[in-house]
Amino acid sequence: MIYDTRDFEPAPGSGSWIDAVFEWSHETIASVYNFRRLTFNQRKYISLTKKLELAQRLALIQSWGDIPFYEAAFIPSTFRIEEGIGGAKSVRGLLKNRYTGPVQGFGNLELRWRVKDFSLIGQSLFLALNAFYDFGGAWNNLERISTNTIHAGQGGGIQIGWDESFIISVNAGRSKETDFALYIGVGYLF
């Protein structure tokens, strides 16, 4: 299920995006594994000024049964399958796929500032900066979740956009586990 009110998909300035995914794997459908997984993703974009916005994302995953270890390291979505807790696609500053378990959760808070719009060789470009705080963890069950078991990363980045929809992002993050992690990609994280 999907609910989407974003104003512009590549770089939303306002709106929400929510999805829920239920997976079922069982021998009756020719699987060697018997498990169920429910994933909930929520994103919110708030325009603070014409050039400043707050972007927020939360993801919660609950698995039951005999989920294979390699499958537990992924976070499903109706948009795309992401890597697990840690790394470029979830908690920047933590090592990639650092935390996995039957219960997983993570969140991102990002302040995005569109610094300058300009033209170069007849092309519309923009320069943006962001600061972020990411957090998450994995647990054996819901009762184990506490503030002591949540891991965080923070940092910032720069984005160069071309014609509004092609964005190159360079982000740097750090945490208690890593002093410096560099992430280069296309588009905003979420």
Backbone bond lengths (Angstrom), bond angles and torsions (degrees), N, CA, C in turn:
res aa  C-N    CA-C-N  psi(-1)  N-CA   C-N-CA  omega(-1)  CA-C   N-CA-C  phi
1 M - - - 1.439 - - 1.522 108.74 -
2 I 1.325 115.63 141.89 1.465 121.56 -178.59 1.527 109.62 -135.20
3 Y 1.333 115.13 139.15 1.453 122.50 171.07 1.528 106.20 -128.73
4 D 1.340 118.04 120.98 1.462 121.53 -172.38 1.523 110.23 -136.49
5 T 1.343 116.75 117.33 1.463 121.49 175.86 1.528 111.36 -123.57
6 R 1.333 118.34 18.83 1.462 121.17 -179.72 1.521 110.24 -62.08
7 D 1.335 116.56 144.44 1.458 120.58 -179.41 1.532 112.73 -79.19
8 F 1.345 118.15 -28.13 1.462 121.60 -178.92 1.522 107.99 -155.09
9 E 1.307 117.70 112.89 1.466 121.74 -169.86 1.532 115.24 -57.95
10 P 1.341 121.13 -47.65 1.479 118.81 -177.24 1.524 114.58 -65.26
11 A 1.339 117.11 -33.77 1.468 120.81 -179.24 1.525 108.75 -146.13
12 P 1.337 117.30 76.37 1.464 120.04 -176.51 1.526 112.37 -63.86
13 G 1.327 115.34 142.72 1.451 120.69 174.84 1.513 111.25 -109.44
14 S 1.332 116.33 -19.20 1.455 120.95 177.98 1.528 108.72 -157.15
15 G 1.326 115.30 162.74 1.456 120.86 177.36 1.515 113.15 109.44
16 S 1.327 115.02 -174.70 1.462 122.90 -178.63 1.515 110.00 -136.18
17 W 1.304 115.48 158.10 1.455 122.37 172.43 1.521 106.72 -141.56
18 I 1.322 116.77 119.71 1.464 122.30 -177.76 1.517 107.87 -130.25
19 D 1.323 116.50 135.28 1.460 118.81 172.79 1.520 110.32 -141.12
20 A 1.321 114.67 154.85 1.464 122.35 176.51 1.528 107.00 -133.29
21 V 1.328 115.72 132.51 1.461 121.81 -177.76 1.527 108.30 -127.09
22 F 1.330 116.19 129.61 1.458 121.06 174.09 1.524 108.04 -117.13
23 E 1.340 116.24 127.72 1.465 121.88 178.58 1.522 109.13 -116.80
24 W 1.305 114.86 143.59 1.452 120.76 179.02 1.523 108.39 -137.47
25 S 1.313 116.65 124.00 1.458 122.79 178.36 1.528 107.70 -125.05
26 H 1.335 116.59 126.01 1.453 120.09 -174.80 1.520 109.44 -153.76
27 E 1.331 116.42 156.43 1.469 121.32 -179.47 1.526 112.54 -61.50
28 T 1.332 117.80 -25.28 1.468 119.59 179.29 1.529 112.32 -67.87
29 I 1.315 117.13 -17.49 1.464 120.51 175.31 1.540 110.36 -112.01
30 A 1.321 115.83 29.24 1.467 124.67 174.04 1.526 114.14 68.42
31 S 1.315 117.48 30.63 1.451 121.05 176.11 1.525 109.15 -100.02
32 V 1.316 116.19 149.56 1.458 119.96 175.07 1.530 110.78 -89.65
33 Y 1.325 116.43 -6.28 1.461 121.16 179.44 1.519 110.22 -115.48
34 N 1.325 115.86 145.80 1.465 122.41 176.52 1.521 108.37 -117.91
35 F 1.326 116.37 101.89 1.461 119.92 177.65 1.524 110.39 -152.59
36 R 1.328 113.43 163.26 1.458 122.42 173.80 1.527 106.54 -130.97
37 R 1.327 115.27 147.81 1.470 119.56 178.09 1.523 108.94 -145.12
38 L 1.325 114.52 133.39 1.456 121.56 177.22 1.525 107.65 -118.14
39 T 1.337 116.11 128.35 1.461 121.61 -178.67 1.515 108.88 -125.73
40 F 1.323 115.25 134.40 1.459 122.14 177.94 1.522 108.06 -124.54
41 N 1.342 117.13 125.04 1.461 123.06 177.15 1.523 108.95 -121.63
42 Q 1.332 115.96 137.57 1.455 120.86 178.73 1.519 109.07 -138.73
43 R 1.325 116.14 132.87 1.466 122.03 177.14 1.520 108.69 -130.53
44 K 1.323 115.96 143.38 1.460 121.52 179.82 1.517 108.56 -138.31
45 Y 1.338 116.83 136.31 1.455 123.27 -179.55 1.526 108.34 -124.88
46 I 1.331 115.98 124.25 1.462 121.54 -177.48 1.525 108.47 -124.51
47 S 1.319 115.99 122.03 1.457 121.82 176.80 1.524 108.75 -82.29
48 L 1.336 117.12 114.48 1.464 121.92 -179.05 1.525 111.18 -86.39
49 T 1.326 116.41 -41.55 1.467 124.06 172.77 1.519 106.29 -141.84
50 K 1.332 116.02 -175.22 1.470 119.46 -179.74 1.530 111.96 -62.48
51 K 1.330 117.21 -29.93 1.465 120.67 -176.30 1.529 114.45 -116.85
52 L 1.325 117.51 3.34 1.462 120.94 -176.03 1.526 109.99 -128.04
53 E 1.335 116.19 131.45 1.460 119.30 178.50 1.519 110.88 -140.11
54 L 1.323 114.00 156.11 1.459 122.19 175.62 1.524 107.46 -110.51
55 A 1.323 116.12 125.64 1.468 121.51 177.67 1.526 107.79 -116.32
56 Q 1.326 116.24 137.42 1.464 121.45 -176.45 1.525 109.06 -138.18
57 R 1.336 115.64 141.48 1.462 121.20 177.52 1.521 110.16 -139.94
58 L 1.342 116.02 140.42 1.462 123.24 173.09 1.514 108.60 -131.30
59 A 1.326 116.42 139.96 1.467 121.60 175.82 1.527 108.48 -136.40
60 L 1.325 116.31 134.34 1.459 122.83 177.79 1.521 108.49 -130.64
61 I 1.335 116.52 134.85 1.457 122.43 -176.89 1.522 108.63 -131.92
62 Q 1.333 117.00 130.89 1.467 122.91 176.09 1.527 107.55 -127.50
63 S 1.346 116.56 125.57 1.469 122.26 178.32 1.514 109.52 -117.44
64 W 1.332 115.26 146.90 1.461 122.03 175.51 1.514 107.85 -131.96
65 G 1.327 116.53 146.23 1.458 120.90 174.48 1.514 113.41 94.23
66 D 1.318 114.53 -154.53 1.462 124.06 -171.99 1.530 110.74 -96.61
67 I 1.336 117.08 66.54 1.455 119.91 179.89 1.525 109.11 -79.28
68 P 1.345 118.89 130.19 1.464 120.20 179.70 1.534 110.93 -66.52
69 F 1.322 116.20 147.76 1.463 120.83 -175.39 1.518 111.85 -58.17
70 Y 1.330 117.97 -37.57 1.460 120.02 -177.90 1.529 111.87 -71.56
71 E 1.299 118.31 -27.22 1.462 122.24 177.11 1.526 110.98 -78.32
72 A 1.329 117.18 -31.61 1.464 121.33 -179.40 1.525 112.00 -68.02
73 A 1.327 117.47 -17.92 1.463 121.72 -179.07 1.523 113.12 -82.02
74 F 1.326 117.78 2.87 1.457 121.14 179.47 1.520 111.03 -116.94
75 I 1.322 115.01 149.93 1.457 121.64 179.20 1.525 107.57 -114.93
76 P 1.341 117.00 108.92 1.459 119.41 -177.65 1.522 112.94 -74.17
77 S 1.303 115.03 156.51 1.456 122.73 177.71 1.523 107.40 -158.17
78 T 1.312 117.15 162.40 1.460 119.52 174.62 1.524 110.41 -75.68
79 F 1.330 117.55 -15.49 1.464 121.66 -179.84 1.527 110.90 -86.18
80 R 1.321 117.21 -55.60 1.465 122.97 177.29 1.520 108.51 -166.46
81 I 1.303 116.18 158.62 1.462 121.43 176.88 1.527 107.70 -82.84
82 E 1.327 116.19 129.06 1.468 121.96 -178.60 1.518 110.51 -107.19
83 E 1.332 115.68 162.17 1.452 121.07 174.84 1.523 109.30 -71.26
84 G 1.311 116.06 164.26 1.463 121.84 -176.21 1.514 113.75 -70.76
85 I 1.320 116.42 -166.70 1.460 122.56 -174.11 1.530 109.82 -67.32
86 G 1.323 115.54 117.86 1.460 123.17 -177.87 1.519 110.39 112.91
87 G 1.322 116.16 142.83 1.457 120.63 176.83 1.517 113.81 102.46
88 A 1.311 115.36 -171.19 1.461 123.66 -171.00 1.520 114.74 -63.13
89 K 1.326 119.01 -25.10 1.461 121.23 -172.28 1.524 114.78 -106.76
90 S 1.327 118.64 -0.82 1.473 119.13 179.48 1.525 110.58 -137.25
91 V 1.323 118.60 -82.29 1.475 121.87 -178.45 1.520 107.82 -111.63
92 R 1.327 115.46 95.48 1.466 121.15 179.73 1.520 109.21 -66.46
93 G 1.312 115.82 140.38 1.462 121.18 -176.79 1.521 111.98 102.30
94 L 1.332 117.54 -23.30 1.469 121.27 173.70 1.522 109.03 -94.88
95 L 1.315 116.83 154.61 1.455 120.70 177.21 1.529 110.12 -63.42
96 K 1.328 116.69 146.75 1.463 122.22 -178.11 1.527 111.34 -57.84
97 N 1.345 115.47 133.77 1.468 123.23 179.25 1.530 112.54 53.70
98 R 1.308 117.32 34.61 1.463 122.60 -174.98 1.527 112.60 -65.80
99 Y 1.335 117.08 -36.69 1.461 120.39 -175.45 1.527 110.00 -125.24
100 T 1.336 115.63 132.89 1.455 120.74 177.24 1.522 108.69 -147.90
101 G 1.311 116.07 151.96 1.457 121.18 -179.72 1.516 110.56 177.47
102 P 1.333 117.44 177.57 1.465 121.00 -179.90 1.532 113.10 -63.03
103 V 1.345 116.79 -28.27 1.455 121.26 176.11 1.528 107.20 -120.21
104 Q 1.325 116.66 124.97 1.456 121.47 178.97 1.524 108.84 -134.13
105 G 1.304 115.43 150.95 1.456 120.07 176.54 1.507 110.37 -158.64
106 F 1.318 115.85 147.70 1.452 120.10 175.15 1.519 110.15 -155.44
107 G 1.318 114.88 162.30 1.454 121.05 178.83 1.511 110.81 -147.13
108 N 1.318 114.57 157.44 1.456 121.84 178.65 1.520 109.12 -135.45
109 L 1.313 116.40 134.54 1.457 122.93 169.70 1.517 106.81 -119.27
110 E 1.318 116.52 128.82 1.458 119.63 -175.84 1.517 109.69 -139.58
111 L 1.324 116.25 127.74 1.449 122.88 174.55 1.526 106.84 -100.69
112 R 1.337 116.89 119.98 1.463 122.32 -175.65 1.531 110.18 -113.98
113 W 1.332 115.21 127.70 1.463 121.28 -178.59 1.520 109.23 -122.16
114 R 1.309 115.47 116.94 1.469 121.49 177.15 1.520 107.15 -84.91
115 V 1.328 115.63 99.98 1.454 122.47 -170.35 1.525 112.39 -73.26
116 K 1.339 117.36 -48.24 1.470 120.11 -170.32 1.517 110.84 -151.85
117 D 1.317 115.64 135.45 1.464 123.06 169.08 1.524 107.35 -105.37
118 F 1.345 117.11 136.23 1.461 119.73 -178.94 1.528 109.82 -154.49
119 S 1.322 115.79 170.45 1.470 122.60 178.14 1.516 109.32 -117.41
120 L 1.314 115.08 144.03 1.459 121.57 177.21 1.525 107.45 -144.12
121 I 1.307 116.87 120.40 1.459 123.96 -178.69 1.542 110.51 51.95
122 G 1.309 115.59 43.73 1.461 121.18 177.43 1.526 115.15 75.45
123 Q 1.323 118.06 9.07 1.459 121.72 -179.79 1.528 110.56 -109.29
124 S 1.333 115.92 140.33 1.462 121.16 177.10 1.516 109.20 -82.63
125 L 1.331 116.25 125.14 1.464 122.29 -179.66 1.525 109.62 -129.44
126 F 1.325 115.83 161.53 1.464 119.63 171.25 1.525 109.61 -143.81
127 L 1.328 114.34 156.22 1.458 122.69 177.19 1.522 106.93 -119.26
128 A 1.329 116.81 130.46 1.464 121.63 179.92 1.524 109.91 -134.04
129 L 1.321 115.55 153.30 1.460 122.73 175.34 1.520 108.60 -123.09
130 N 1.316 116.90 153.37 1.459 120.63 176.80 1.519 110.62 -142.65
131 A 1.320 114.74 151.99 1.456 123.08 171.19 1.521 106.08 -124.70
132 F 1.341 117.02 140.22 1.462 119.11 -176.09 1.512 112.57 -137.49
133 Y 1.328 113.69 156.75 1.457 123.63 171.42 1.525 106.17 -135.83
134 D 1.327 117.40 117.26 1.463 123.43 -178.82 1.530 109.14 -115.39
135 F 1.316 116.96 149.83 1.464 120.74 179.64 1.526 109.70 -151.25
136 G 1.325 116.15 155.56 1.458 119.22 177.55 1.509 112.50 174.92
137 G 1.331 114.52 179.00 1.457 120.58 179.36 1.508 111.07 -176.95
138 A 1.321 114.78 178.69 1.473 122.10 178.75 1.528 107.79 -139.51
139 W 1.343 114.98 145.46 1.455 120.61 -173.75 1.522 110.31 -142.51
140 N 1.328 116.38 161.12 1.463 121.07 177.03 1.516 112.50 -76.60
141 N 1.341 116.60 -29.67 1.462 120.18 176.94 1.532 108.99 -157.50
142 L 1.306 116.24 167.79 1.467 121.44 -176.44 1.525 113.23 -61.76
143 E 1.335 117.53 -29.45 1.468 120.66 -178.68 1.529 112.10 -68.76
144 R 1.319 118.53 -19.25 1.467 122.41 -177.51 1.537 113.11 -82.13
145 I 1.323 117.40 -12.21 1.458 120.26 -176.55 1.528 109.89 -69.33
146 S 1.321 115.55 127.34 1.467 121.66 174.50 1.524 108.08 -153.01
147 T 1.314 116.60 166.12 1.463 119.82 179.68 1.526 111.87 -64.58
148 N 1.327 117.78 -22.76 1.474 121.29 178.16 1.514 113.08 -72.29
149 T 1.324 117.84 -19.17 1.466 120.90 -176.35 1.525 112.27 -107.65
150 I 1.322 117.35 14.31 1.460 121.73 176.36 1.521 108.58 -101.33
151 H 1.317 116.15 132.22 1.465 122.92 -176.94 1.527 108.78 -109.05
152 A 1.338 116.69 144.55 1.461 120.00 -173.61 1.521 111.90 -130.86
153 G 1.322 115.17 154.66 1.451 123.81 173.24 1.523 108.51 -138.85
154 Q 1.309 116.66 151.79 1.455 120.40 178.69 1.514 109.35 -144.17
155 G 1.329 115.05 162.14 1.453 119.35 -179.97 1.512 111.59 170.12
156 G 1.312 115.21 -154.93 1.451 121.30 -178.37 1.502 111.10 -159.29
157 G 1.323 114.77 177.54 1.449 118.01 -178.16 1.513 113.19 -165.19
158 I 1.309 112.91 -179.84 1.458 122.46 179.29 1.527 108.06 -131.83
159 Q 1.328 115.59 142.30 1.456 121.10 177.55 1.524 108.43 -128.83
160 I 1.326 114.60 139.78 1.456 121.52 173.39 1.515 106.52 -119.30
161 G 1.330 115.88 120.86 1.451 120.95 -177.46 1.513 111.80 -108.65
162 W 1.324 115.96 143.54 1.458 122.28 179.37 1.524 107.47 -123.54
163 D 1.330 116.80 120.37 1.464 123.17 -178.90 1.530 112.45 51.70
164 E 1.312 117.40 39.70 1.470 125.24 173.61 1.528 116.23 70.30
165 S 1.329 118.87 -30.27 1.470 118.47 -171.30 1.525 114.82 -112.10
166 F 1.318 119.85 -10.07 1.465 121.41 175.51 1.518 107.66 -109.76
167 I 1.331 116.17 113.51 1.462 121.49 -173.65 1.528 109.48 -125.93
168 I 1.309 116.08 127.68 1.465 121.80 173.55 1.526 106.96 -101.35
169 S 1.328 116.56 126.37 1.466 121.93 -176.92 1.520 110.92 -116.96
170 V 1.307 114.93 137.58 1.466 121.84 172.19 1.531 105.92 -128.44
171 N 1.328 116.57 116.13 1.461 122.30 -179.37 1.525 109.31 -122.53
172 A 1.314 115.96 146.02 1.466 122.20 174.70 1.522 107.55 -124.92
173 G 1.329 115.92 133.38 1.453 120.66 -179.05 1.506 111.76 -131.87
174 R 1.317 114.78 162.44 1.461 120.76 176.83 1.518 108.15 -147.84
175 S 1.336 114.89 161.15 1.461 121.68 177.79 1.522 107.97 -154.84
176 K 1.327 116.50 -174.25 1.464 120.23 174.38 1.523 111.07 -66.08
177 E 1.328 116.74 -22.31 1.462 121.35 -177.82 1.514 113.85 -90.10
178 T 1.329 117.82 -29.02 1.466 121.43 -178.41 1.518 109.70 -135.05
179 D 1.321 115.31 141.24 1.460 119.80 177.94 1.518 112.11 -79.84
180 F 1.350 116.40 -32.68 1.458 119.98 -175.44 1.529 109.71 -158.06
181 A 1.312 115.77 128.01 1.464 121.42 174.64 1.521 107.54 -134.86
182 L 1.321 117.10 132.48 1.454 122.64 -177.12 1.521 109.31 -111.12
183 Y 1.337 115.95 133.62 1.464 122.06 -178.31 1.530 108.35 -127.42
184 I 1.319 116.42 121.21 1.457 122.41 178.49 1.519 107.51 -119.04
185 G 1.317 117.18 128.29 1.458 119.99 -177.87 1.509 112.24 -159.88
186 V 1.321 114.78 -176.23 1.456 122.68 178.53 1.515 108.31 -108.48
187 G 1.315 117.10 128.43 1.457 122.46 178.83 1.516 112.50 87.24
188 Y 1.333 114.05 168.16 1.456 119.48 173.06 1.527 108.72 -72.46
189 L 1.331 116.93 157.95 1.469 120.87 178.71 1.511 110.79 -57.81
190 F 1.315 118.20 -39.98 1.461 121.93 179.21 1.514 109.10 -151.48
